[in-house]
Amino acid sequence: MSVVAGLSGRLPTFPWDKLEPYKATAAAHPGGIVDLSVGTPVDPVPELIQKALIAAADSPGYPTVWGTPELRDAITGWCERRLGARDVTHRNVLPIVGSKELVAWLPTQLGLGPGDVVAYPRLAYPTYEVGARLARAQYVAYDDPTELDPAGLKLLWLNSPSNPTGRVLSKEELTRTVAWAREHGVLLVSDECYLELGWEAEPVSVLHPDVCGGSYEGIVAVHSLSKRSNLAGYRAAFVAGDAAVLGDLLQIRKHGGMMTSAPTQAAVVAALGDDQHVREQRERYLARRTALRDALLKHGFRIEHSEASLYLWATRDESCWDTVGHLAGLGILVAPGDFYGPAGDRFVRVALTATDERVAAAVERLA
């Protein structure tokens, strides 16, 4: 067995490959496929961000892993303005090459390995488990993180708003979990990439002083511009929190050359400095959410959680694959809930990331 095969052998089967036959069925619909399976943005990159990228296109030198001072200013300012965080310094922030990269490689970059434990929600983004596997660490899914056995637990993932369920953790839940993690010396990393997309709840960051007590010790928050600014193609994200943790990550990432491109850094400065385009994009998603939610309910679905994020967590109280097949017959492709853990085997995840025209087509077919 080759070394490469040995590494890939630690990973589960890539789940999306299982969806291909259903995608073919949906694509055969006379009106074409409505792909609501993947949360990839479809709306244009805001013009002010494109202009910032173009203006920085002549960037012949290497960018820095820590980012420009302007980028760090933009991140710290956004954290204070949008998250309510206090006294955020440059040492409390670090740009990353998209949030998925960070999630997949964080356990390795933290030096975790056999005997160490990574914990994540029972229903969760699959890359939390992938990251643990890559590091050869153990992993465990939880319902309530404060009921975990802290022995050997080194990394605790939170995800609020949740992918896939859209569940939002309350300020009280976050505060209790932060206190528990600190008591047991466990690093808490909160994936908050959907924080600006709250519909029926107002998501709160672990960096909010009411949650963390004004100290960032032992906590890190992950944020992405993919959804809120349509920048999935730019690979633009950052982490904020414990300066000691981020300082170590900075040194490791310098050695690894894990740097965001200079034009992307300039684009992020523009994106974080403008709230108007985020409000406009929220309105687009809200309209699509309302239309799809009403259509699914009328079609006999039940929707749970989904108070935030870019998905509807829906069920017909049957196998998720039966539901995927049913909708594929209508030309609609969705993600089966068991992609996110066995507990999701009777749900599907319906993304709001399709054009208005395609959403309208889905609504018509569900009628």
C-alpha positions as CSV (number, residue, x, y, z in Angstrom):
1,M,0.0,0.0,0.0
2,S,1.3,3.4,-0.9
3,V,1.7,6.2,1.7
4,V,-1.0,8.2,-0.1
5,A,-3.4,5.3,-0.1
6,G,-2.7,4.8,3.6
7,L,-3.8,8.4,4.4
8,S,-6.9,8.3,2.2
9,G,-7.7,4.9,3.8
10,R,-8.4,6.7,7.1
11,L,-11.2,8.6,5.6
12,P,-14.9,7.6,5.1
13,T,-16.4,7.3,1.6
14,F,-17.0,10.7,0.2
15,P,-20.7,11.0,0.8
16,W,-21.7,13.1,-2.2
17,D,-20.7,10.3,-4.5
18,K,-23.8,8.3,-3.3
19,L,-26.0,11.1,-4.6
20,E,-25.0,10.8,-8.2
21,P,-27.8,8.4,-9.3
22,Y,-30.4,10.7,-7.8
23,K,-28.8,13.7,-9.5
24,A,-29.2,11.9,-12.8
25,T,-32.8,11.3,-12.1
26,A,-33.5,14.9,-11.2
27,A,-31.5,16.1,-14.2
28,A,-33.8,14.1,-16.5
29,H,-36.9,16.2,-15.4
30,P,-38.3,18.0,-18.4
31,G,-37.9,21.3,-16.6
32,G,-34.3,20.6,-15.6
33,I,-32.8,20.0,-12.2
34,V,-33.4,22.2,-9.1
35,D,-30.2,21.5,-7.1
36,L,-30.8,22.2,-3.4
37,S,-28.3,19.7,-2.2
38,V,-25.2,21.8,-1.7
39,G,-25.0,25.2,0.0
40,T,-22.9,26.9,-2.7
41,P,-23.7,30.6,-3.4
42,V,-25.3,31.4,-6.8
43,D,-25.7,35.2,-6.5
44,P,-23.1,37.6,-7.8
45,V,-20.1,38.7,-5.8
46,P,-20.9,42.3,-4.7
47,E,-19.3,44.9,-7.0
48,L,-17.4,46.7,-4.3
49,I,-15.7,43.4,-3.4
50,Q,-14.9,42.6,-7.1
51,K,-13.4,46.1,-7.5
52,A,-11.2,45.6,-4.4
53,L,-10.0,42.2,-5.8
54,I,-9.2,43.7,-9.2
55,A,-7.4,46.7,-7.7
56,A,-5.1,44.3,-5.9
57,A,-4.5,42.0,-8.9
58,D,-1.0,43.2,-9.5
59,S,0.4,41.3,-6.5
60,P,3.7,39.7,-7.6
61,G,5.1,39.1,-4.1
62,Y,4.2,36.5,-1.5
63,P,1.3,37.4,0.9
64,T,1.8,36.9,4.6
65,V,0.0,34.2,6.5
66,W,-1.1,36.7,9.2
67,G,-2.5,39.0,6.6
68,T,-1.9,42.7,6.0
69,P,-2.4,45.1,8.9
70,E,-5.5,46.4,7.0
71,L,-7.0,42.9,7.0
72,R,-6.4,42.4,10.7
73,D,-7.9,45.8,11.4
74,A,-11.0,44.8,9.3
75,I,-11.4,41.5,11.2
76,T,-11.0,43.0,14.6
77,G,-13.3,45.8,13.8
78,W,-16.0,43.4,12.5
79,C,-15.7,41.2,15.5
80,E,-16.3,44.1,17.8
81,R,-19.1,45.7,15.7
82,R,-20.9,42.5,14.7
83,L,-20.2,40.1,17.5
84,G,-20.1,42.5,20.3
85,A,-16.6,41.3,21.2
86,R,-14.4,43.6,23.3
87,D,-10.7,44.5,23.1
88,V,-10.0,42.3,20.1
89,T,-6.3,42.8,19.0
90,H,-4.4,41.6,16.0
91,R,-3.1,38.8,18.2
92,N,-6.7,37.6,18.5
93,V,-7.3,37.1,14.8
94,L,-5.9,34.9,12.0
95,P,-7.0,34.7,8.3
96,I,-7.5,31.2,6.9
97,V,-7.8,29.7,3.4
98,G,-11.6,29.0,3.7
99,S,-13.1,27.5,6.8
100,K,-13.2,23.9,5.6
101,E,-9.4,23.8,5.4
102,L,-9.2,24.9,9.0
103,V,-11.8,22.4,10.2
104,A,-10.0,19.5,8.4
105,W,-6.5,20.3,9.5
106,L,-7.0,21.9,13.0
107,P,-6.5,18.7,15.0
108,T,-3.3,18.0,13.1
109,Q,-2.1,21.6,13.5
110,L,-2.9,21.4,17.3
111,G,-0.6,18.3,17.5
112,L,-3.4,15.9,18.3
113,G,-3.0,12.2,17.7
114,P,-3.7,8.7,19.1
115,G,-5.2,8.9,22.5
116,D,-6.6,12.4,22.1
117,V,-10.3,12.9,21.6
118,V,-12.2,15.4,19.3
119,A,-15.9,15.9,20.0
120,Y,-18.6,17.3,17.7
121,P,-22.4,17.5,17.6
122,R,-24.5,14.3,17.0
123,L,-25.7,15.9,13.7
124,A,-22.8,17.7,12.1
125,Y,-20.7,18.8,9.2
126,P,-18.7,15.7,8.2
127,T,-15.4,17.5,8.2
128,Y,-15.2,17.6,12.0
129,E,-14.8,13.8,11.9
130,V,-12.5,13.9,8.9
131,G,-10.1,16.3,10.8
132,A,-9.9,13.9,13.7
133,R,-9.3,10.9,11.4
134,L,-6.5,12.8,9.5
135,A,-4.8,13.4,12.9
136,R,-5.3,9.7,13.9
137,A,-7.2,11.1,16.9
138,Q,-10.3,9.5,18.4
139,Y,-13.7,11.2,17.9
140,V,-17.0,11.2,19.6
141,A,-20.4,12.7,18.8
142,Y,-22.4,14.3,21.6
143,D,-26.0,15.5,22.4
144,D,-24.9,17.7,25.3
145,P,-21.2,18.6,25.4
146,T,-21.1,19.1,29.1
147,E,-22.0,15.4,29.6
148,L,-18.9,14.3,27.7
149,D,-16.1,12.4,29.6
150,P,-13.3,15.1,29.7
151,A,-10.6,12.5,30.0
152,G,-8.4,12.8,26.9
153,L,-10.8,15.4,25.3
154,K,-8.6,18.0,23.6
155,L,-10.9,19.7,21.1
156,L,-14.6,20.4,21.4
157,W,-16.4,21.6,18.3
158,L,-19.6,23.7,18.7
159,N,-21.6,24.7,15.6
160,S,-24.2,27.4,16.0
161,P,-26.1,28.0,13.8
162,S,-25.9,24.4,12.9
163,N,-25.2,22.8,9.6
164,P,-27.4,20.8,8.8
165,T,-30.2,21.5,11.3
166,G,-30.1,25.3,11.5
167,R,-30.4,25.0,15.3
168,V,-29.1,28.0,17.3
169,L,-27.5,27.6,20.7
170,S,-28.8,30.0,23.3
171,K,-26.6,32.4,25.2
172,E,-27.2,30.3,28.3
173,E,-26.1,27.1,26.5
174,L,-23.0,28.7,25.1
175,T,-22.1,30.2,28.5
176,R,-22.5,26.9,30.3
177,T,-20.4,25.1,27.7
178,V,-17.6,27.6,27.7
179,A,-17.4,27.4,31.5
180,W,-17.4,23.6,31.4
181,A,-14.6,23.5,28.7
182,R,-12.5,25.9,30.7
183,E,-13.0,23.9,33.9
184,H,-11.7,20.8,32.2
185,G,-8.9,22.4,30.1
186,V,-10.6,21.6,26.8
187,L,-10.1,23.9,23.8
188,L,-13.5,25.0,22.5
189,V,-13.8,25.9,18.9
190,S,-17.1,27.4,17.7
191,D,-18.0,27.1,14.0
192,E,-20.1,30.3,13.5
193,C,-20.0,30.5,9.7
194,Y,-23.8,31.0,9.5
195,L,-24.0,33.5,12.3
196,E,-25.3,36.4,10.1
197,L,-28.1,34.3,8.8
198,G,-30.5,34.1,11.7
199,W,-34.2,34.0,10.8
200,E,-36.2,33.0,13.9
201,A,-33.4,33.4,16.4
202,E,-30.5,35.8,16.9
203,P,-27.3,33.8,16.9
204,V,-24.7,34.8,19.5
205,S,-20.9,34.3,19.3
206,V,-18.8,32.6,22.0
207,L,-16.7,35.8,21.8
208,H,-19.6,37.9,23.2
209,P,-18.7,39.1,26.7
210,D,-21.9,37.7,28.2
211,V,-20.7,34.2,27.0
212,C,-16.9,34.4,27.6
213,G,-16.8,36.8,30.4
214,G,-14.6,39.2,28.4
215,S,-11.8,36.7,28.2
216,Y,-10.8,34.7,25.1
217,E,-8.9,32.0,27.0
218,G,-9.5,28.6,25.7
219,I,-12.0,29.6,23.0
220,V,-11.8,30.2,19.2
221,A,-14.5,31.2,16.8
222,V,-14.5,30.3,13.1
223,H,-16.1,32.7,10.5
224,S,-16.4,32.6,6.8
225,L,-17.3,35.1,4.0
226,S,-18.5,32.3,1.7
227,K,-22.2,32.7,2.5
228,R,-22.7,36.2,3.8
229,S,-20.7,37.8,0.9
230,N,-21.0,35.1,-1.8
231,L,-17.2,34.5,-1.6
232,A,-17.0,30.7,-1.6
233,G,-14.8,31.0,-4.7
234,Y,-12.4,33.3,-3.0
235,R,-11.6,31.0,0.0
236,A,-12.0,33.8,2.5
237,A,-12.4,33.1,6.2
238,F,-10.8,33.8,9.6
239,V,-10.5,32.6,13.2
240,A,-10.7,34.8,16.3
241,G,-10.1,34.2,20.0
242,D,-7.4,32.9,22.3
243,A,-4.1,34.7,21.3
244,A,-1.9,31.9,22.6
245,V,-3.7,29.3,20.4
246,L,-3.7,31.5,17.3
247,G,-0.1,32.4,17.9
248,D,0.9,28.7,17.8
249,L,-1.3,28.2,14.7
250,L,0.3,31.2,13.0
251,Q,3.8,29.7,13.4
252,I,2.7,26.3,12.1
253,R,0.8,27.8,9.2
254,K,3.9,30.0,8.3
255,H,5.9,26.8,7.9
256,G,3.1,25.2,5.9
257,G,2.7,28.3,3.6
258,M,-1.0,28.4,4.4
259,M,-1.6,31.9,3.2
260,T,-4.6,33.7,1.7
261,S,-3.8,35.3,-1.6
262,A,-3.1,39.1,-1.6
263,P,-6.1,40.0,-3.8
264,T,-8.4,37.9,-1.6
265,Q,-7.1,39.7,1.5
266,A,-7.9,43.1,-0.1
267,A,-11.4,41.8,-1.1
268,V,-12.0,40.7,2.5
269,V,-11.2,44.1,3.8
270,A,-13.8,45.6,1.5
271,A,-16.4,42.9,2.4
272,L,-16.0,43.2,6.2
273,G,-16.2,47.0,5.9
274,D,-19.6,47.0,4.2
275,D,-22.8,45.8,5.9
276,Q,-25.3,46.8,3.1
277,H,-24.5,43.9,0.8
278,V,-25.0,41.5,3.6
279,R,-28.5,42.9,4.3
280,E,-29.3,42.6,0.6
281,Q,-28.2,39.0,0.4
282,R,-30.1,38.2,3.6
283,E,-33.3,39.5,1.9
284,R,-32.7,37.2,-1.1
285,Y,-32.3,34.2,1.2
286,L,-35.2,35.1,3.3
287,A,-37.5,35.2,0.3
288,R,-36.3,31.8,-0.9
289,R,-36.6,30.4,2.5
290,T,-40.2,31.5,2.9
291,A,-41.2,30.1,-0.5
292,L,-39.5,26.8,0.0
293,R,-40.6,26.4,3.6
294,D,-44.3,27.0,2.7
295,A,-44.1,24.6,-0.3
296,L,-42.5,21.8,1.7
297,L,-45.1,22.1,4.5
298,K,-47.9,22.0,2.1
299,H,-46.3,18.9,0.4
300,G,-46.5,17.1,3.8
301,F,-43.1,17.7,5.2
302,R,-42.3,18.7,8.8
303,I,-39.5,21.1,9.4
304,E,-37.5,21.0,12.6
305,H,-35.1,23.7,14.0
306,S,-34.0,25.7,10.9
307,E,-34.3,29.0,12.8
308,A,-31.0,30.1,11.1
309,S,-28.5,29.1,8.4
310,L,-29.0,28.4,4.7
311,Y,-30.9,25.1,5.1
312,L,-34.3,23.7,6.0
313,W,-34.1,20.4,8.0
314,A,-37.2,18.6,6.8
315,T,-38.7,15.1,7.1
316,R,-41.6,13.0,5.9
317,D,-41.0,10.5,8.7
318,E,-39.5,8.0,6.3
319,S,-36.0,6.9,5.3
320,C,-34.0,10.0,4.1
321,W,-33.1,8.1,0.9
322,D,-36.8,7.5,0.2
323,T,-37.4,11.2,0.5
324,V,-34.3,11.9,-1.7
325,G,-35.8,9.6,-4.3
326,H,-39.2,11.1,-4.1
327,L,-37.9,14.6,-4.7
328,A,-35.5,13.5,-7.4
329,G,-38.6,12.3,-9.3
330,L,-39.8,15.9,-9.2
331,G,-36.5,17.1,-10.5
332,I,-35.4,18.4,-7.0
333,L,-32.1,17.3,-5.5
334,V,-31.6,17.5,-1.7
335,A,-29.0,16.1,0.7
336,P,-29.9,13.0,2.7
337,G,-29.7,13.6,6.5
338,D,-27.5,10.6,7.2
339,F,-24.6,12.5,5.5
340,Y,-24.5,14.4,8.8
341,G,-24.7,11.4,11.1
342,P,-26.9,8.4,11.7
343,A,-29.3,10.5,13.7
344,G,-30.3,12.3,10.5
345,D,-31.5,9.2,8.7
346,R,-35.1,10.3,8.5
347,F,-34.4,13.9,7.4
348,V,-33.2,15.8,4.4
349,R,-31.3,19.0,4.2
350,V,-32.8,21.5,1.7
351,A,-30.5,24.4,0.7
352,L,-31.7,27.9,0.0
353,T,-28.8,28.4,-2.4
354,A,-30.6,28.4,-5.8
355,T,-31.6,31.2,-8.1
356,D,-35.0,32.7,-7.7
357,E,-36.1,31.1,-10.9
358,R,-35.0,27.6,-9.7
359,V,-36.7,28.1,-6.3
360,A,-39.9,29.1,-8.1
361,A,-39.6,25.9,-10.2
362,A,-39.2,23.8,-7.0
363,V,-42.2,25.5,-5.4
364,E,-44.3,24.8,-8.5
365,R,-43.3,21.1,-8.6
366,L,-44.1,20.7,-4.9
367,A,-47.6,22.2,-5.3
